[in-house]
Amino acid sequence: MSALEDFKRSKRLAVCVDSDGCAMDTMNIKHIRCFGPCMVTEWGLEQWREAILERWNVINLYSGTRGINRFKGLAMALGEIDSQYTPIDGVEALIDWAGHAPELSNDAVKKELGRDPIFQKALDWSVAVNKAITALPQEEVKPFAHVKEALAAAHRVADVVVVSSANPEAVRDEWKRFGLIGDVDLLCTQEMGSKAYCIGRLTEKGYDAILMCGDAPGDEQAARENHVLYYPILVNREDESWRRFLDEALGRFTEGTFAGAYQQALIEAFNANLGQ
């Protein structure tokens, strides 16, 4: 039985928190310095490097697909590269898998290695990304301002669950390093399933209410699919967003006044901030 299935609630409320780009100021540096460059290297795309890296960042950081799973982002980027720059062998198989697989992780890719050579390349790319992330200077990877206080405050009134599509080792290491893990009751990462799946399993635990904190449209969608509340962390306004969570939103959640007009205004500002 997985940690998620075995988990039992200890409070009547739950606060779910995404990691990269939401609690941790890691998303930009990981994509700009690791994900995109490793793709260019793995597929030999140096000839178009600048344009391809710019597009990678738009897909993964600065548009409605912000926060997409790494393999979905890879499939999207390689699909565009195949049509605009140079043929990518096996890209159709990767796109099909990324669009339908129930799990998108390194272990899931390994199960597809006999299907098409592109899956070996996708795995090699993902492993290289993880190594590059591990090699990032630790002083450049840190939580956003007010996160530590916000998590501590949330933990006093709710179970706190990390719900992230990142790899578990990186998330656990980062949250331990900055003393955040002590205010976490459960860690749900890439290998446990999608964010929507994890939140869905949490709704079966008997909570009175669940609030998902995220920075990407996929986080809001996962919350909406499971009929739970959503608090957005705005891109390039993260410190301000966490201050508001601490000063205002958490209180509304615990008092039962978060839903309705208040949440709708937050989501509208979130969409406008991403140009949607």
Residue frames relative to the residue before (quaternion, step in Angstrom):
aa qw qx qy qz dx dy dz
M 1.0000 0.0000 0.0000 0.0000 0.00 0.00 0.00
S 0.4288 -0.7109 0.4931 0.2600 3.58 -0.89 0.93
A 0.6693 -0.4935 0.3702 0.4140 3.53 -1.31 0.32
L 0.6319 0.5364 -0.3297 0.4520 3.58 1.08 -0.70
E 0.6830 0.4799 -0.2890 0.4687 3.58 0.87 -0.91
D 0.7041 0.4773 -0.2516 0.4616 3.57 1.05 -0.81
F 0.5329 0.6758 -0.3888 0.3288 3.57 1.22 -0.48
K 0.1041 -0.7700 0.6275 0.0498 3.56 -1.06 0.84
R 0.4835 -0.6851 0.4629 0.2875 3.55 -0.88 0.95
S 0.2276 -0.7630 0.5870 0.1468 3.56 -1.21 0.56
K 0.7513 0.2535 -0.1657 0.5864 3.60 1.29 -0.25
R 0.5921 -0.6037 0.4015 0.3518 3.57 -1.24 0.29
L 0.7262 0.3478 -0.2062 0.5560 3.59 1.30 -0.31
A 0.1205 -0.7723 0.6167 0.0937 3.55 -1.27 0.44
V 0.1369 -0.7488 0.6437 0.0792 3.55 -1.10 0.82
C 0.1561 -0.7785 0.6050 0.0597 3.56 -0.71 1.16
V 0.0839 -0.8098 0.5807 -0.0025 3.57 -0.94 0.91
D 0.3516 -0.6957 0.5872 0.2182 3.55 -0.90 0.95
S 0.4461 -0.7093 0.4815 0.2569 3.59 -1.18 0.48
D 0.7964 0.3169 -0.1826 0.4817 3.60 0.14 -1.28
G 0.8436 0.1513 -0.1347 0.4972 3.55 -0.79 1.05
C 0.6883 0.4195 -0.2646 0.5295 3.56 1.31 -0.15
A 0.7869 0.1670 -0.0862 0.5877 3.58 0.52 -1.17
M 0.7780 0.3074 -0.1404 0.5297 3.56 1.00 -0.88
D 0.3723 -0.7105 0.5566 0.2163 3.56 -0.95 0.93
T 0.3541 0.7616 -0.4489 0.3049 3.53 0.64 1.21
M 0.5543 0.6744 -0.3894 0.2938 3.55 1.11 -0.52
N 0.6714 0.4973 -0.3107 0.4531 3.59 0.82 -0.95
I 0.7032 0.4762 -0.2905 0.4408 3.57 0.72 -1.03
K 0.6519 0.5200 -0.3269 0.4448 3.60 0.98 -0.77
H 0.7016 0.4469 -0.2845 0.4766 3.61 0.92 -0.82
I 0.6971 0.4828 -0.2851 0.4468 3.57 0.86 -0.93
R 0.7871 0.3391 -0.1652 0.4881 3.60 0.93 -0.86
C 0.7868 0.3322 -0.1572 0.4959 3.63 1.12 -0.52
F 0.7510 0.4310 -0.2590 0.4279 3.60 0.38 -1.19
G 0.7307 0.4399 -0.2504 0.4580 3.58 0.65 -1.12
P 0.6891 0.4773 -0.2998 0.4554 3.62 0.75 -0.96
C 0.6407 0.5164 -0.3389 0.4561 3.62 0.99 -0.70
M 0.6172 0.5240 -0.3449 0.4749 3.60 1.09 -0.63
V 0.6354 0.5274 -0.3284 0.4585 3.58 0.93 -0.88
T 0.6782 0.4897 -0.2871 0.4667 3.58 0.93 -0.89
E 0.6843 0.5092 -0.2991 0.4278 3.59 0.80 -1.00
W 0.7798 0.3108 -0.1664 0.5173 3.60 0.97 -0.81
G 0.4697 -0.7138 0.4315 0.2891 3.61 1.19 0.26
L 0.3481 0.7778 -0.4493 0.2683 3.57 0.92 0.93
E 0.2360 0.8286 -0.4864 0.1456 3.58 1.23 0.39
Q 0.5815 0.6119 -0.3690 0.3889 3.59 1.09 -0.66
W 0.7775 0.2610 -0.1239 0.5586 3.58 1.10 -0.72
R 0.1794 0.8660 -0.4604 0.0768 3.56 1.29 0.33
E 0.7056 0.4855 -0.2986 0.4210 3.60 0.62 -1.07
A 0.6980 0.4684 -0.2782 0.4647 3.59 0.81 -0.98
I 0.6628 0.5085 -0.3083 0.4551 3.57 0.97 -0.84
L 0.6642 0.4905 -0.3122 0.4699 3.59 0.93 -0.81
E 0.6152 0.5339 -0.3493 0.4631 3.58 1.03 -0.70
R 0.6778 0.4792 -0.2920 0.4751 3.58 0.94 -0.87
W 0.5944 0.5573 -0.3642 0.4511 3.60 1.04 -0.72
N 0.6875 0.4883 -0.2858 0.4552 3.58 0.89 -0.90
V 0.6061 0.5320 -0.3560 0.4722 3.59 1.07 -0.64
I 0.6658 0.5085 -0.3046 0.4532 3.59 0.85 -0.96
N 0.8148 0.3479 -0.1368 0.4431 3.55 0.75 -1.08
L 0.7903 0.3217 -0.1533 0.4984 3.60 1.17 -0.44
Y 0.8563 0.2419 -0.0420 0.4543 3.55 0.73 -1.09
S 0.6897 0.4011 -0.2977 0.5242 3.59 1.01 0.77
G 0.7577 -0.4028 0.2802 0.4302 3.54 -1.33 -0.12
T 0.6650 0.4622 -0.3149 0.4950 3.60 1.23 -0.20
R 0.2669 0.7691 -0.5285 0.2407 3.60 1.24 0.33
G 0.8214 0.2529 -0.1868 0.4759 3.56 -1.00 0.85
I 0.3611 0.7449 -0.4884 0.2759 3.57 1.25 0.17
N 0.6185 -0.5359 0.4171 0.3953 3.60 -1.15 0.56
R 0.6114 -0.6057 0.3592 0.3609 3.59 -0.96 0.84
F 0.7020 0.4631 -0.2846 0.4602 3.60 0.94 -0.82
K 0.5975 0.5236 -0.3606 0.4887 3.58 1.14 -0.50
G 0.6482 0.5125 -0.3092 0.4707 3.56 1.01 -0.85
L 0.6352 0.5276 -0.3191 0.4651 3.56 1.02 -0.82
A 0.6621 0.5085 -0.3074 0.4567 3.58 0.91 -0.91
M 0.6451 0.5150 -0.3190 0.4656 3.58 0.98 -0.83
A 0.6874 0.4899 -0.2880 0.4522 3.57 0.83 -1.00
L 0.6896 0.4745 -0.2900 0.4639 3.58 0.86 -0.91
G 0.5937 0.5566 -0.3621 0.4546 3.58 1.12 -0.59
E 0.6692 0.4808 -0.2912 0.4860 3.57 0.98 -0.85
I 0.6381 0.5238 -0.3251 0.4612 3.58 0.99 -0.83
D 0.6284 0.5485 -0.3234 0.4467 3.59 1.02 -0.84
S 0.7446 0.4082 -0.2307 0.4752 3.59 0.95 -0.83
Q 0.7774 0.3857 -0.1840 0.4616 3.59 1.09 -0.64
Y 0.8119 0.2756 -0.1176 0.5010 3.60 1.07 -0.65
T 0.7862 -0.2034 0.2025 0.5473 3.58 0.57 -1.14
P 0.5747 -0.6051 0.4070 0.3713 3.63 -1.01 0.67
I 0.1672 -0.7542 0.6297 0.0816 3.56 -1.08 0.86
D 0.3555 -0.7631 0.4997 0.2038 3.57 -0.34 1.24
G 0.8451 0.1990 -0.1542 0.4717 3.55 -0.95 0.93
V 0.3843 0.7624 -0.4704 0.2232 3.60 1.22 0.03
E 0.6075 0.5611 -0.3671 0.4259 3.60 1.05 -0.66
A 0.6428 0.5204 -0.3229 0.4602 3.58 1.01 -0.81
L 0.6560 0.5072 -0.3103 0.4650 3.58 0.98 -0.82
I 0.6454 0.5191 -0.3168 0.4622 3.58 0.97 -0.87
D 0.6510 0.5174 -0.3103 0.4607 3.57 0.95 -0.89
W 0.6705 0.4968 -0.2961 0.4648 3.58 0.89 -0.93
A 0.6806 0.4989 -0.2959 0.4476 3.59 0.86 -0.96
G 0.6889 0.4922 -0.2754 0.4553 3.55 1.15 -0.60
H 0.8032 0.3067 -0.1310 0.4936 3.58 1.16 -0.48
A 0.5440 0.6424 -0.4123 0.3484 3.62 1.14 -0.43
P 0.4669 -0.6899 0.4746 0.2844 3.61 -0.93 0.82
E 0.7717 0.1701 -0.1058 0.6036 3.59 1.22 -0.46
L 0.1060 -0.7862 0.6079 0.0324 3.56 -0.96 0.92
S 0.3491 0.7074 -0.5188 0.3294 3.54 0.01 1.36
N 0.6927 -0.4382 0.3420 0.4596 3.58 -1.26 0.06
D 0.6511 0.5145 -0.3224 0.4554 3.59 0.93 -0.84
A 0.6500 0.5083 -0.3188 0.4663 3.58 1.01 -0.76
V 0.6275 0.5286 -0.3347 0.4634 3.60 1.03 -0.75
K 0.6200 0.5691 -0.3416 0.4185 3.58 0.99 -0.82
K 0.6462 0.5314 -0.3167 0.4470 3.58 1.08 -0.67
E 0.6973 0.4601 -0.2585 0.4850 3.59 1.26 -0.34
L 0.3860 0.7805 -0.4483 0.2022 3.61 1.26 -0.07
G 0.6921 0.4705 -0.2918 0.4630 3.60 1.07 -0.57
R 0.5551 0.6514 -0.3659 0.3656 3.55 1.28 -0.22
D 0.7700 -0.1615 0.1596 0.5963 3.58 0.92 -0.94
P 0.5830 -0.6143 0.3985 0.3519 3.63 -1.00 0.72
I 0.5636 0.6153 -0.4054 0.3734 3.61 1.09 -0.47
F 0.6147 0.5584 -0.3657 0.4202 3.60 1.10 -0.52
Q 0.6031 0.5228 -0.3628 0.4810 3.59 1.11 -0.53
K 0.6540 0.5012 -0.3138 0.4719 3.56 0.99 -0.82
A 0.6344 0.5223 -0.3302 0.4645 3.59 1.01 -0.78
L 0.6508 0.5006 -0.3138 0.4768 3.58 1.01 -0.79
D 0.6482 0.5136 -0.3206 0.4618 3.60 0.92 -0.90
W 0.6327 0.5253 -0.3210 0.4699 3.57 1.04 -0.82
S 0.6824 0.4947 -0.2954 0.4498 3.59 0.84 -0.95
V 0.6389 0.5087 -0.3200 0.4802 3.58 1.01 -0.78
A 0.6483 0.5118 -0.3145 0.4677 3.58 0.98 -0.84
V 0.6152 0.5424 -0.3368 0.4625 3.59 1.05 -0.76
N 0.6673 0.5043 -0.3055 0.4551 3.57 0.88 -0.94
K 0.6438 0.5089 -0.3175 0.4751 3.58 1.01 -0.78
A 0.6563 0.5086 -0.3108 0.4626 3.58 0.95 -0.87
I 0.6337 0.5215 -0.3278 0.4680 3.60 1.02 -0.77
T 0.6436 0.5284 -0.3136 0.4563 3.56 0.98 -0.88
A 0.7014 0.4770 -0.2583 0.4623 3.58 1.10 -0.75
L 0.4517 0.6825 -0.4685 0.3326 3.62 1.21 -0.10
P 0.5528 -0.6014 0.4468 0.3648 3.60 -1.01 0.70
Q 0.5008 -0.6966 0.4220 0.2930 3.57 -0.71 1.05
E 0.6359 0.5467 -0.3438 0.4225 3.58 1.05 -0.66
E 0.6611 0.4960 -0.3100 0.4700 3.61 1.25 -0.29
V 0.6730 0.4190 -0.2825 0.5402 3.59 1.30 -0.06
K 0.2414 0.7809 -0.5283 0.2297 3.58 -0.39 1.20
P 0.5604 -0.5783 0.4495 0.3866 3.58 -1.22 0.28
F 0.5529 -0.5639 0.4820 0.3795 3.55 -1.27 0.32
A 0.6432 -0.5095 0.3997 0.4085 3.55 -1.24 0.42
H 0.8301 0.2422 -0.2173 0.4528 3.55 -1.18 0.80
V 0.4651 0.6905 -0.4557 0.3150 3.63 1.20 -0.11
K 0.6662 0.5186 -0.3220 0.4285 3.57 0.83 -0.95
E 0.6798 0.4741 -0.2891 0.4791 3.58 0.91 -0.90
A 0.6425 0.5349 -0.3207 0.4452 3.59 1.03 -0.80
L 0.6610 0.4963 -0.3072 0.4716 3.58 0.96 -0.84
A 0.6394 0.5219 -0.3256 0.4612 3.57 0.96 -0.82
A 0.6611 0.4967 -0.3023 0.4742 3.58 0.96 -0.85
A 0.6494 0.5137 -0.3132 0.4650 3.57 0.97 -0.85
H 0.6729 0.5232 -0.2976 0.4300 3.57 0.96 -0.89
R 0.5907 0.5729 -0.3720 0.4294 3.58 1.15 -0.42
V 0.7936 0.2860 -0.1403 0.5183 3.59 1.13 -0.59
A 0.7991 0.2117 -0.0837 0.5564 3.60 1.22 -0.29
D 0.5060 -0.5498 0.5403 0.3869 3.53 -1.32 0.24
V 0.2085 -0.7758 0.5848 0.1120 3.59 -0.94 0.87
V 0.0458 -0.8082 0.5856 -0.0411 3.55 -0.72 1.15
V 0.2993 -0.7162 0.6001 0.1932 3.58 -0.84 0.97
V 0.0225 -0.7793 0.6260 -0.0168 3.59 -0.81 1.03
S 0.1656 0.8134 -0.5177 0.2075 3.55 -0.07 1.35
S 0.3626 -0.7159 0.5512 0.2284 3.56 -1.18 0.61
A 0.4748 0.6676 -0.4379 0.3702 3.59 1.28 0.18
N 0.6169 -0.5482 0.3956 0.4030 3.56 -1.25 0.26
P 0.5971 -0.6511 0.3363 0.3262 3.59 -0.90 0.94
E 0.6323 0.5544 -0.3493 0.4134 3.59 0.97 -0.79
A 0.6733 0.4967 -0.3019 0.4569 3.58 0.91 -0.92
V 0.6587 0.5105 -0.3141 0.4548 3.58 0.91 -0.91
R 0.6758 0.4991 -0.3008 0.4514 3.58 0.81 -0.99
D 0.6557 0.5181 -0.3146 0.4502 3.58 0.94 -0.89
E 0.6867 0.4904 -0.2900 0.4514 3.58 0.86 -0.95
W 0.6941 0.4731 -0.2903 0.4584 3.59 0.86 -0.88
K 0.6252 0.5080 -0.3401 0.4851 3.59 1.11 -0.58
R 0.6492 0.5630 -0.3213 0.3979 3.57 0.88 -0.95
F 0.7760 0.3301 -0.1716 0.5094 3.56 1.02 -0.79
G 0.5520 -0.6707 0.3703 0.3291 3.55 1.22 0.46
L 0.4300 0.7123 -0.4527 0.3206 3.58 1.14 0.60
I 0.5850 0.6446 -0.3618 0.3338 3.55 1.12 -0.70
G 0.5858 0.6047 -0.3647 0.3977 3.59 1.15 -0.51
D 0.7122 0.3907 -0.2466 0.5286 3.59 1.23 -0.39
V 0.5743 0.5562 -0.3766 0.4680 3.57 1.24 0.52
D 0.2798 -0.7753 0.5488 0.1398 3.57 -0.90 0.97
L 0.8015 0.0262 0.0218 0.5970 3.59 1.13 -0.62
L 0.2026 -0.7645 0.6048 0.0935 3.55 -1.07 0.86
C 0.0283 -0.7881 0.6144 -0.0242 3.59 -0.54 1.21
T 0.0457 0.8202 -0.5644 0.0819 3.58 -0.47 1.18
Q 0.8668 -0.2259 0.1151 0.4295 3.50 -1.47 -0.04
E 0.7360 0.4669 -0.2542 0.4192 3.58 0.78 -1.04
M 0.6284 0.5533 -0.3409 0.4275 3.62 1.21 -0.27
G 0.6647 -0.4611 0.3163 0.4955 3.58 1.23 -0.29
S 0.7228 -0.4330 0.3120 0.4390 3.55 -1.31 0.02
K 0.6509 -0.4967 0.3882 0.4231 3.55 -1.27 0.27
A 0.6334 0.5300 -0.3334 0.4547 3.58 0.98 -0.81
Y 0.6446 0.5172 -0.3225 0.4614 3.58 0.96 -0.84
C 0.6816 0.4963 -0.2980 0.4475 3.59 0.83 -0.97
I 0.6543 0.4895 -0.3190 0.4802 3.58 0.94 -0.84
G 0.6229 0.5588 -0.3344 0.4334 3.55 1.02 -0.79
R 0.6588 0.4909 -0.3100 0.4784 3.57 0.99 -0.82
L 0.6293 0.5358 -0.3373 0.4506 3.58 1.07 -0.69
T 0.6198 0.5517 -0.3531 0.4322 3.59 1.05 -0.67
E 0.6361 0.5347 -0.3238 0.4524 3.59 1.23 -0.36
K 0.5738 0.6363 -0.3578 0.3712 3.59 1.29 -0.17
G 0.5796 -0.6360 0.3611 0.3596 3.59 1.22 -0.02
Y 0.3412 0.7478 -0.5077 0.2582 3.60 1.12 0.48
D 0.5050 -0.6163 0.5102 0.3238 3.55 -1.22 0.57
A 0.7879 -0.0960 0.0902 0.6015 3.58 1.07 -0.77
I 0.1517 -0.7653 0.6213 0.0725 3.55 -1.21 0.66
L 0.1226 -0.7767 0.6160 0.0466 3.57 -1.02 0.89
M 0.1762 -0.7736 0.6028 0.0849 3.57 -0.85 1.03
C 0.1608 -0.7632 0.6212 0.0755 3.58 -0.88 1.02
G 0.1828 0.8018 -0.5480 0.1531 3.58 -0.62 1.08
D 0.3926 -0.7357 0.5148 0.1988 3.53 -1.31 0.30
A 0.7288 0.4023 -0.2093 0.5130 3.58 1.29 -0.06
P 0.6410 -0.5396 0.3788 0.3931 3.59 -1.15 0.53
G 0.6148 0.5571 -0.3496 0.4353 3.58 1.07 -0.64
D 0.6095 0.5374 -0.3457 0.4692 3.58 1.14 -0.59
E 0.6619 0.4965 -0.3007 0.4743 3.57 0.96 -0.89
Q 0.6441 0.5206 -0.3184 0.4613 3.57 1.01 -0.79
A 0.6408 0.5230 -0.3228 0.4600 3.59 0.98 -0.85
A 0.6463 0.5017 -0.3147 0.4813 3.57 1.05 -0.76
R 0.6711 0.5121 -0.2991 0.4449 3.56 0.88 -0.97
E 0.6390 0.5435 -0.3253 0.4364 3.60 0.96 -0.87
N 0.7563 0.3650 -0.1893 0.5089 3.55 1.11 -0.70
H 0.4383 -0.7339 0.4267 0.2954 3.57 1.34 0.24
V 0.4677 0.6181 -0.4902 0.3987 3.55 0.93 0.96
L 0.6234 -0.5697 0.3977 0.3587 3.56 -1.29 0.35
Y 0.1854 -0.7898 0.5779 0.0890 3.57 -1.21 0.54
Y 0.0825 -0.7643 0.6387 0.0335 3.53 -0.99 0.99
P 0.2398 -0.8176 0.5077 0.1273 3.62 -0.49 1.14
I 0.2442 -0.6978 0.6541 0.1601 3.51 -1.22 0.74
L 0.3008 -0.8080 0.4835 0.1513 3.57 -0.42 1.22
V 0.5174 -0.6472 0.4759 0.2948 3.54 -0.97 0.96
N 0.8340 0.1076 -0.1595 0.5172 3.55 -0.92 1.09
R 0.7062 0.3174 -0.2647 0.5748 3.58 1.31 0.30
E 0.2063 0.8429 -0.4783 0.1345 3.54 1.21 0.61
D 0.6511 0.5189 -0.3315 0.4437 3.61 0.86 -0.89
E 0.6482 0.5187 -0.2977 0.4713 3.55 0.98 -0.90
S 0.6556 0.5246 -0.3098 0.4461 3.58 0.99 -0.87
W 0.6843 0.4692 -0.2949 0.4740 3.59 0.93 -0.83
R 0.5986 0.5401 -0.3668 0.4643 3.59 1.08 -0.58
R 0.6605 0.5009 -0.2999 0.4722 3.56 1.00 -0.85
F 0.6047 0.5432 -0.3569 0.4604 3.58 1.04 -0.71
L 0.6930 0.4894 -0.2681 0.4565 3.55 0.88 -1.00
D 0.7556 0.4222 -0.2143 0.4527 3.57 0.85 -0.98
E 0.8376 0.2217 -0.0399 0.4976 3.55 1.03 -0.77
A 0.7505 0.4522 -0.2577 0.4072 3.58 0.55 -1.16
L 0.6373 0.5321 -0.3423 0.4400 3.60 0.93 -0.82
G 0.6451 0.5207 -0.3172 0.4605 3.58 0.99 -0.81
R 0.6470 0.5074 -0.3177 0.4721 3.56 0.97 -0.82
F 0.6285 0.5383 -0.3320 0.4527 3.59 1.03 -0.79
T 0.7117 0.4539 -0.2713 0.4624 3.57 0.80 -0.96
E 0.6912 0.4701 -0.2747 0.4752 3.59 1.13 -0.61
G 0.4846 -0.6910 0.4165 0.3379 3.58 1.28 -0.26
T 0.5827 0.5846 -0.3745 0.4225 3.60 1.20 0.45
F 0.4030 0.7419 -0.4524 0.2872 3.60 1.24 0.34
A 0.6691 0.5243 -0.3023 0.4313 3.58 0.90 -0.95
G 0.6978 0.4835 -0.3363 0.4078 3.55 -1.28 0.32
A 0.8607 -0.1067 0.0756 0.4920 3.55 -1.07 -0.79
Y 0.6324 0.5446 -0.3448 0.4296 3.60 0.97 -0.80
Q 0.6915 0.4595 -0.2816 0.4809 3.58 0.82 -0.99
Q 0.6406 0.5418 -0.3338 0.4298 3.59 0.93 -0.83
A 0.6463 0.5151 -0.3191 0.4638 3.59 0.98 -0.79
L 0.6337 0.5253 -0.3240 0.4664 3.57 1.04 -0.78
I 0.6828 0.4898 -0.2883 0.4592 3.59 0.89 -0.91
E 0.6263 0.5292 -0.3372 0.4626 3.58 1.04 -0.72
A 0.6537 0.4962 -0.3068 0.4819 3.58 0.99 -0.81
F 0.6131 0.5569 -0.3224 0.4584 3.57 1.09 -0.80
N 0.6890 0.4720 -0.2820 0.4721 3.61 0.85 -0.97
A 0.6483 0.5159 -0.3214 0.4585 3.57 0.96 -0.83
N 0.6345 0.5484 -0.3222 0.4393 3.58 1.03 -0.77
L 0.7104 0.4061 -0.2419 0.5214 3.60 1.19 -0.59
G 0.5314 -0.6607 0.3923 0.3566 3.58 1.28 0.14
Q 0.4664 0.6769 -0.4461 0.3540 3.56 1.19 0.53
